[in-house]
Each structure stands twice: as structure tokens, then as C-alpha cells.
Amino acid sequence: MSAADIRPLWTVADVSTYLGVPIETLYAWRKRHYGPAAARVGKHLRYDPTTVRTWFANQTTAK
């Protein structure tokens, strides 16, 4: 695997910027089991950018 093959995971701040919502909203959504899926890496919360984009696309096409 080369460095070009590695895609960085997004931080809470990255997702906040992408979705245009406050960081606190992402934590509140997580408590309610809403929003894009995230995983803990040690004590850090990380998001797969593809998952975030897919979740967002599903929100805009729903209803």
C-alpha cells in the first residue's frame, strides 16, 4: 500500500464543516443514534468520508 492509497478519516471538526452544523450537534446526534456513523480510534471519534457523503445523499433524497 502506498501513501497515495491511504485516505484520511475525518475528524468531528471536518464533518462539522462539511455538513455546516456545529460540533455539538454531531455529538447530540450520536447520542440519539442519528447522523453519519462514526467509530472510536482510541479516545478520538473518526468518520469515513464516504459514509458521511452517503448519509448526506440519503437525507437529501428521502421524502
NUTORTOR-985704 format. One line per field, with one value per atom (N, C-alpha, C): atom name; x, y, z. Coordinates in steps of 0.05 Angstrom, whole numbers, plus 32768, in hexadecimal, padded with zeros to 4 digits. Layout:
BEGIN
a	CA / ...
xx	X / ...
yy	Y / ...
zz	Z / ...
//
This chain:
BEGIN
a	N / CA / C / N / CA / C / N / CA / C / N / CA / C / N / CA / C / N / CA / C / N / CA / C / N / CA / C / N / CA / C / N / CA / C / N / CA / C / N / CA / C / N / CA / C / N / CA / C / N / CA / C / N / CA / C / N / CA / C / N / CA / C / N / CA / C / N / CA / C / N / CA / C / N / CA / C / N / CA / C / N / CA / C / N / CA / C / N / CA / C / N / CA / C / N / CA / C / N / CA / C / N / CA / C / N / CA / C / N / CA / C / N / CA / C / N / CA / C / N / CA / C / N / CA / C / N / CA / C / N / CA / C / N / CA / C / N / CA / C / N / CA / C / N / CA / C / N / CA / C / N / CA / C / N / CA / C / N / CA / C / N / CA / C / N / CA / C / N / CA / C / N / CA / C / N / CA / C / N / CA / C / N / CA / C / N / CA / C / N / CA / C / N / CA / C / N / CA / C / N / CA / C / N / CA / C / N / CA / C / N / CA / C / N / CA / C / N / CA / C
xx	8011 / 8000 / 8012 / 800C / 801C / 800E / 801C / 8010 / 7FF9 / 7FF9 / 7FE4 / 7FCA / 7FCC / 7FB5 / 7FA7 / 7FB4 / 7FA8 / 7F97 / 7F7E / 7F6B / 7F67 / 7F6C / 7F69 / 7F4C / 7F48 / 7F2D / 7F28 / 7F0E / 7F07 / 7F03 / 7F0B / 7F06 / 7EEA / 7EE2 / 7EC8 / 7EC7 / 7EDD / 7EDF / 7EDC / 7EE8 / 7EE5 / 7EC8 / 7EBA / 7E9E / 7E8D / 7E93 / 7E84 / 7E86 / 7E9E / 7EA2 / 7E93 / 7E96 / 7E89 / 7E6B / 7E5F / 7E42 / 7E37 / 7E49 / 7E40 / 7E30 / 7E37 / 7E29 / 7E3E / 7E36 / 7E49 / 7E53 / 7E6B / 7E76 / 7E63 / 7E58 / 7E46 / 7E2E / 7E25 / 7E0F / 7E16 / 7E2F / 7E38 / 7E39 / 7E42 / 7E42 / 7E26 / 7E14 / 7DF8 / 7DEB / 7DF0 / 7DE6 / 7DF0 / 7E09 / 7E15 / 7E08 / 7E01 / 7DF3 / 7DD7 / 7DCB / 7DB0 / 7DB0 / 7DC8 / 7DCC / 7DC1 / 7DC8 / 7DC0 / 7DDA / 7DD9 / 7DF0 / 7E02 / 7E18 / 7E2A / 7E39 / 7E3E / 7E4C / 7E68 / 7E71 / 7E8D / 7E98 / 7EB2 / 7EBF / 7ED4 / 7ED9 / 7EEE / 7F08 / 7F1D / 7F38 / 7F46 / 7F49 / 7F52 / 7F3D / 7F45 / 7F31 / 7F26 / 7F2E / 7F27 / 7F10 / 7EFE / 7EE7 / 7EEF / 7EEC / 7EF3 / 7EDC / 7EDA / 7EC6 / 7ED3 / 7EC7 / 7ECF / 7EC2 / 7ED1 / 7EC5 / 7EAF / 7EB3 / 7E9F / 7E85 / 7E87 / 7E6F / 7E60 / 7E6F / 7E62 / 7E54 / 7E61 / 7E55 / 7E3D / 7E3E / 7E27 / 7E10 / 7E15 / 7E00 / 7DF3 / 7E03 / 7DF8 / 7DE7 / 7DF1 / 7DE2 / 7DC7 / 7DC6 / 7DAD / 7D9A / 7DA4 / 7D93 / 7D86 / 7D95 / 7D8A / 7D77 / 7D78 / 7D66 / 7D4E / 7D4F / 7D39 / 7D21 / 7D0A / 7CF0 / 7CEA
yy	7FE9 / 8000 / 8019 / 802B / 8043 / 805A / 806F / 8086 / 8091 / 808F / 8099 / 8089 / 8070 / 805F / 8065 / 8073 / 8078 / 8091 / 808C / 80A3 / 80A9 / 80C2 / 80C8 / 80C8 / 80C0 / 80C1 / 80DE / 80E5 / 8100 / 8102 / 8119 / 811F / 812B / 812F / 813B / 8157 / 8165 / 8180 / 817F / 816C / 8169 / 8164 / 8152 / 814C / 8165 / 8173 / 818B / 819F / 81A3 / 81B6 / 81AC / 8193 / 8187 / 818A / 8184 / 8185 / 81A1 / 81B2 / 81CD / 81CD / 81BB / 81B9 / 81BC / 81C6 / 81C8 / 81AC / 81AC / 8193 / 8187 / 8198 / 818F / 8180 / 8188 / 817A / 815E / 815A / 813F / 812D / 8137 / 8127 / 8121 / 8135 / 8130 / 811B / 811D / 8108 / 80ED / 80EB / 80D1 / 80C5 / 80D6 / 80CC / 80C1 / 80CD / 80C5 / 80B0 / 80A6 / 8092 / 809C / 80B5 / 80C3 / 80CD / 80D3 / 80DF / 80C9 / 80D2 / 80BF / 80AE / 8095 / 8083 / 808C / 8088 / 808F / 8078 / 8079 / 8064 / 8071 / 8064 / 806E / 8062 / 8072 / 806A / 8073 / 8061 / 8069 / 807B / 8093 / 80A6 / 80BA / 80B6 / 80C9 / 80BD / 80CE / 80C7 / 80CD / 80B9 / 80BC / 80B3 / 80C0 / 80BB / 80B3 / 80A0 / 8099 / 80AD / 80BD / 80D1 / 80C5 / 80AD / 80A1 / 809C / 8093 / 808F / 80A9 / 80BE / 80D8 / 80E2 / 80E0 / 80E9 / 80D8 / 80BE / 80AD / 80B4 / 80B7 / 80BF / 80D9 / 80ED / 8106 / 8103 / 80F4 / 80EF / 80E2 / 80D0 / 80C3 / 80D6 / 80EA / 80FE / 8110 / 8117 / 812A / 811C / 8102 / 80F4 / 80E7 / 80E7 / 80DC / 80EE / 80E2 / 80F0 / 80FD
zz	8000 / 8000 / 8000 / 7FEE / 7FED / 7FFB / 8000 / 800E / 7FFE / 7FE3 / 7FD2 / 7FD6 / 7FDF / 7FE3 / 7FFE / 8010 / 802A / 802A / 8032 / 8034 / 8051 / 8059 / 8075 / 807E / 8097 / 80A2 / 80AB / 80AD / 80B5 / 80D3 / 80DE / 80FA / 80FD / 8115 / 811B / 810E / 8110 / 8105 / 80E6 / 80D9 / 80BC / 80B4 / 80C3 / 80BC / 80C2 / 80D8 / 80DF / 80C8 / 80BD / 80A7 / 808E / 8088 / 8070 / 8070 / 8087 / 808A / 8091 / 809B / 80A3 / 80BC / 80CE / 80E8 / 80FE / 8116 / 812C / 8135 / 8140 / 814B / 8160 / 8171 / 8186 / 817A / 8163 / 8155 / 814E / 8144 / 813D / 8156 / 816C / 8185 / 818E / 818C / 8194 / 8181 / 8168 / 8155 / 815C / 8163 / 816A / 8182 / 8196 / 81AE / 81A6 / 8192 / 8189 / 8173 / 816D / 8157 / 813D / 8137 / 811E / 8112 / 80F9 / 80EB / 80E0 / 80D3 / 80C6 / 80DB / 80D4 / 80E7 / 80EB / 8104 / 810B / 811C / 811F / 812F / 8141 / 8157 / 8169 / 8161 / 8160 / 815C / 8175 / 8188 / 81A3 / 81AF / 81B6 / 81C2 / 81AD / 8194 / 817F / 816E / 8166 / 8155 / 8138 / 8127 / 810B / 80F8 / 80E2 / 80CE / 80B3 / 80A6 / 808A / 8078 / 8068 / 8057 / 8044 / 803A / 8028 / 8037 / 8050 / 8060 / 8065 / 806B / 8070 / 8057 / 8040 / 8027 / 8020 / 8024 / 801F / 8031 / 804B / 805E / 8055 / 804D / 8045 / 802B / 8018 / 8000 / 8006 / 8019 / 8020 / 802E / 803C / 8049 / 8034 / 801F / 800C / 7FF8 / 7FF6 / 7FE4 / 7FF3 / 800D / 801D / 801C / 801C / 801E / 8004
//
